[in-house]
Amino acid sequence: MQEICRPQRKGRNSAAEARRDIARPIRSAIRFRASNLREITESALMKDRSPTIRNPDGAYPICRCSGSRRPSLSSGRGFPFRSDEGVVVRQRRASSDHAENFDNARAHERMKPMTVKSTPILLVGSVPLRDEAEVFAEVAGILGERVAAIPDGETGARTNWINWQKSVMDQAPMIERRQHVDGYGAVQVDLYSEKKDHAGERAFPPLGYARAALASYATFRAMKEEGRIAPGTRFQVALPTPFAPMMSFIEPGSFHRVEPLYVAAMHRELDEILSAIPHEELAVQWDAALEFAVLEGVFPAPVTDFRSLVGRMVELGSWVPDAVAMGFHLCYGDANHKHFKDPDSTSLMVQVMNDLARRIVRTIDWFHLPVPIARDDDAYFKPLSVLKTSPDTQIYLGLAHVRDGREGALRRATSARKFIKGFGIATECGLGRRPSETIVPLLRMQVEIAEAIDGLDA
């Protein structure tokens, strides 16, 4: 496996020259590594894929999530080897840190050096303010050093997670809109299928994620140079796993033929982002929601087995070079402020996190998982005691809820602390469906919660 060297910043005449110099050697290395890993992973996945399950209603769900967190460079731990299945994984060193009361505070040090011990905060992507400039200003001003990376808020057309991808589906030459169905959260979902006898181009047009990211990064960079965003803060980009729009918009009979085309399109989007944004300023989060809906048995799907679903996430992790911070948002949906299913405990999420940590070669900088408002009991958090992620991985618990504020969050945090230490906090999901006037108070509430959790260790 070719080793990817981290870029070294030197004196530059302009930021543009720096980005170009960094991008050229790294991009070719990324492509070498990603393409080879993709071939290996796809080969393994094809063996595991289950037969297509046809859903007579075709009603696949829409859910909403997003976010990310701040990084720093890490040498990584362990050494790579090839498993019996031919997939490159990393052998982790055994550590007592992974036992009960696992302490992952070291992860935030990688993301962002802190002068005092404090509870970090993650923004899970969408922040419905006027535009990216207002998002950057409010987040930097209120959350300050507690936030490691700042998203652009996914404002405008991107507010409702993947719904805006329907315009991309309409432009794709090899598929056509067939029907409307009721989706999760009473959303009208357009289903698309392959065109019969289509002999032309089989590729999705640009998905729009790179275009939005590069436009927002220009604002981010300017505000950072003006001193309005703290040095070392990263620009975060949240991307849905391709499984989400494919499950939501593609009818089951076309799924396996269309999915690889969308995966390739998402890879092109990420490559464009990696080529334009300095890696040491970037954080990428993969939003995984539909995977959990399928694993929990909520929705029928063309792919249902654990290894194939998580394997798709493993492939996405292989696309992101080490110098870029990367994490996963494990989502149970938030349409109408309701989950598609309330998780019974963190058990399934721990299984997924452990499998990703075992199979992805690079460091996973963070995981975010939801905590339902009613779950302040030990049973919900107990599976976290068998979490086997790296000490470099920050865990964020979505225990901040508007309805019970600081007091409720502290109850949930107190139970969680019996099984995991050093966790950060967040809301359960993105904020995109909330009124804009509630956002600033909600940001301040999270600071109050973080300060209260700090006090538990005082």
N, C-alpha and C positions, 0 to 999 in steps of 0.2 A: 504494500500500500504506500503510495507516494505521500511523503510528509508535507504538510502545508505550513509554510513559515509565516509567522505573524509579521505584519508590516511594521517597519520602523520609521517613525516620523523624523524628518530632517528639516532643515531650514528651507522654506519655500517662498517664492515670490508671490504666489497666490494660492488660495484654497483650491481653485480649480486644478492647478498643476499638481498639487498634492494628491487630489483625488485620482487624477489620471495615472500618476506614477504608482500609487498604491494598487489601483484596480488592475493594471495590465498583467503583472505576474501572478497575482492571486486568482484572477478570474479564470485563467487557463488551468491553474491547479485545481480550482474548485470544480471546473467542468470535468477534469480527468477523474477526480475522486467521486463526484456525484454520479457521473454517468456509469462508472463501474459499480458503485454501490447500488444504483438503481437497477442495473441489469441483474445483479446477484439477488436483490430483494424481490424483484418481479418474478424471477425464476422460482424462488422459494414460495412466493405467495400463490402462484398458479397451481402448485401442488395442493394447496390447502383450501382453495376456493370452493365453497359449497355450491350446489346447483341453484339456479335462479328460482326464487320463490315468487310466484306471481301474486300480486295483491289485486283482487278484483276491483277494489275501489281506487287503487292507485294513489291513495291518500298518504303521501309522505309529508313529514313535518317541517315546520319552520321554527327555529329557536334562535335565541339571541345571546351573544356573548362577545368577548374581546379582551385585550389588554397586554401588559408587559412590565419589565422590571430592569433595574440597572446592573450592568456588568463591569468587569475588569478582566484582565487577562489571567489565564490560569494555565499551568503546565499540564494539567490533567494527571490522573493517577492510574496505575496499573499498566498493562501492556496488551496490545491487540493480539488476538489469535483467531483461527478459523474454527468454528464449531462443526459438528458433524453435518449440519445442513448447508455448510458453505457460506454462512453469513458471518461477516466480521463483527466480533463483539469485543468488549474490553473486559479483561479479568480484573476485578476490583480487589484491592487488598482487604482482608478481613479487618474489622475494627469494632471495638466495644462501643464506639459512638453510635452504632446502629442498633443497639439494644434499647431497652425501655429508657424513656427520657432522652431519646436521641437529640443531640444538640446540633442544629444546622446553622447556628449563627455565623460560622465561618463563611458561609456562602455569601452573605451580604458584604463581607469584607472584600470578596473578589469583585462584587458588583460595584461597590463604592466604599472607599475608606471612610470610617466614621470616627470622629474624635471622642464621642461618648457612646456608651452602650445605649442603644435605642431600638425600638420596634419599627421595622421598615413597613412601608405602605405600598401596595400595588394598585395601580389603576387598571381595571379590566377593560381597557379599550375605549368604549364610547363615552363621550362627555358632551352632552347636548347644549353647548354654548354657541355663540354667534358664528365663530370661525376658529381656525387653528391658533391664531394669534391670541385670542381671548383665552383659549384653553391653556396654552403654554404659560401665559401671564398669571392666571389664577392658580394653576397647579403649582408653579414654581414659587409663587408668593405665599401660598398657604401650607403646602406640604414640605417645602424646602428640602432639607437634607434627608428627610425620611423617604423620599421617592427616588429611585435609582434611574428611572427612565420615564419620559413623558410622551404619551400618545398625542396625536393631533385631534383626538376626540371623535373621529369618524363622522364629521358633521355633514350636513347636506344630504345628498342622495344615499350616502352610506349609513345613515342613522339606524336603519332596521336590518342590520347584519347583512345577510346574503340576498335579501330581496332585490337589491339593485342589479344582481347578476342576471335577472330575467331579460334585461336589455341585451346582454351578451348572448344569451341563448337565442334571442330573436335574430341576431346577426350571423350565427353559426350556419354555414352553408349545408351541413350534412344532417341537420335535425330540423324539425318543424313542430309548432305548437299543436297539440291535439285536443286537450280538454282542460277544464277547470275543475278542481276538487276542493273540498274544505280541508285545510291543513290544521296542524296543531295551533291552538290559540285563535281559532276561527278566522285564520288568514286564508284568502283565496289563493290557491297554488296552481300555477300553470304547469302542466306536464308536457314534456317534449319527447319525441321518439325519432328514430332514424327515418330519413326520407327513403322511400322505396326506390330502388334502382338508381341511387345517386352515384354518379361516376366521377364527380369533380373533386375539388379540394376537401380534405377531411382534417380540418384544424379549426380551433376556436380563434376568434380575433383577440386582440389584447383585452385582458380582463379588467383593466383599469386600476388595479392595486398599485402598480409601479408609478403610474402617472400621478395618482393622488399622493403617494409617499414622497416623491421627488418635489412636488410643489410645496408640500408642508415642510419638508426638510429645509428648503431655502429660507422659510420664515424662522424655523427653529435655529438655524445656524446664525442668522442675522441677530436674533435676540440674544443668543449666547455670546456673540462677539460684543454686544452692547452691555454685557454684564447682567442681563435680566434673567438669565438661566445660569445656575451654578456650573462652574467648570467640572468636567467629568460626567455630567448628566448625559445620558444617552437618549437618542430619538427612537421611540419604539414603534414598531409596525406589527399590527395583528393581522394574521391571515387565517382564513378558515381552512380546515383540512379539506381537500378536494372531495372527500366522501360526503360532506354536508350538502353542497349544491347538487351533486349527482343524485343523492338520495332524495333530495327535495324536489328536483325538477325533471329528472329523467325517468321515464316509465321503465318498469322492471325488465321488460324484454329487450331493451336497448342498453341497459346499464353496463354490461361488461365490455361492449364495443365502444361506448362513448367515454367511459371513465378514463381510459389511458390518454385520450385526447385532451381532456380537461387537466389531468395531472401534468401533462407536458406543457400546457399553457400556463399553469401556475408556476412551474419551474422556470419558464421564461420570465415571468413577472419578478420572481425572486432574483434571478440573474441580473436583471436590469437594475434592481434596487442595490444589489451588492456591487455593481460596477460604478454606481454614482455616489454612494454614501460611504465615507471612510468607515472601515469595519469597527474601529475602536469607538465610534460614535453611534453604533447601531445595536438595537435589541429587537429580536424577532420572536413573536409569540404565535404558536399554532393553537387555534381554537378548536377543541374537540368536543362536539356535542352529540351529533347523530350517532357516533360510535357508542356512546353510553345509552342512548335510547334503544339501540338494537341489542346491546349486551344485557340490558335490563328487561328485554322482552316486550317493550312498549309498542314498537312498530315492526312489521314484517320487513324483510330486506333481502336483496339478492345475495348478500354476504352476511353471515351470522356468526361464524366461529371466531373465538377470541384471538387466536394466533394471526389470522388473516387481517382482522380489524386493527390490531395493535401493530402488525407488520407494516401497514400503510403509514402509521405514525412514525415508525422507525425509519422508513424511507425519507420522510420529510425531514427528520432530524439530521440525516446524512447530507442533506443539501446545504446546511448552514455551516460555514467555516468557523474554526475555533475562536477566532478573534471577535466574532460577533456573539453577543449574549443571546441565549435562546432558552425559551421555556414553553410550557404547555398550560393552557387553561382548560381544566376538566369541567365541563359544563352540563348541568341538568336542565337547562332552558330557563327562560324568564318571560315568556309571552303572557301578557296580562298579569305579570308579577307572580306567575305560578310555574313550578317545575312540571316537566312532562311526567315525572315520577319523583316523589320524595325519596331520596336514598335511604335505605334501611340503616346504613352505617357507612363508614369510610372504607369498608372491606374491598369492594370492587375497585374503587379508585386506587387503593394501596396495591392491589394485584397489577393494575395497569402501570402504575408508577414503577413498581419493582421490575416488571418485564421491560419497560422502556429503558430503565437504568442499566439493565443487564445487556440489552441488545444494541443500544446506541453507543458508538465509539467515543464521541466527543462528550464534553461536560454538558450536562443539562443544568442550566443556571437556576431555574425555578419551576415549581409546580404550583398551580392555584386550584383549590377545590372548595366547593360550596359548603356552607353550614346552615341548614334550615333554621329558621327563627325559633322553632320549638325544641331544638336539639341542644340542650345543655347537660345531657346525661352522659355518663361515662361510656355507655354502650356504643354511642355514635363514634367516639374518638379512639376507643381501645385498639382497633386494627392498626392505628398509626404506630403502635409499639413494635410492629414487625416490619416497619418501613426499612428498605435496604438501599435507599438512594445514597449518593456520594455525600460526604460532609460539605462539598462545594455546592450542593443544591439547596437553595432557599425554599422553604415551604411557606405558602401564603394561605391562610384560612379565611374564607369569606364569611366572617362572623359579624360584620357590621350591618345592622338593619335599622332603618329609619324609625320603625315603629317602637322599638324599645331602647334605641340609642346606646349610650355608654353603659348603663346598668346591665342590659341584656347581653351586650358583647362581653362584659367582664364575667358574667356567669358562664358563658360558653368558653371563654378563654381559660377560666379556672379549671373546668373539666378537661379541656384539651391539654393543659400543662401537666397533667398526671401521666401523659403518654408521649408528649413531644415538647421539647424546649426550643427556644430561639426562633419561633415561627413569626412571620410577618402577618399583617392583616389586610383585608380588602372587603369590598362588598361581595355578594354572591355572584354577580354578573356585571355586565356593562350597564351604564346609566342611560342608555339611549332613549328609553321610553319614559323618562321622568321629565317633569316640567323644568325648564331651564332655570327658573327662579329658585328651585330647591337645591341646585348643584353646589353653590358656594357653602351654604350651611352644612351640606352633607360632607364636603371636604373637611370643614372645620371639625365636624363630629368625629371623623376618623382620626384626626390629630389628638383629640381628647381621649379617644379610646387607646391609642398608642401610648400616650403619656400615662394613662392609668395602668396599662400592662407593664410599662417600665417600672412603675411604683411597686409592683408585686415583687420585684427583685431587689428593691432598695433596702 
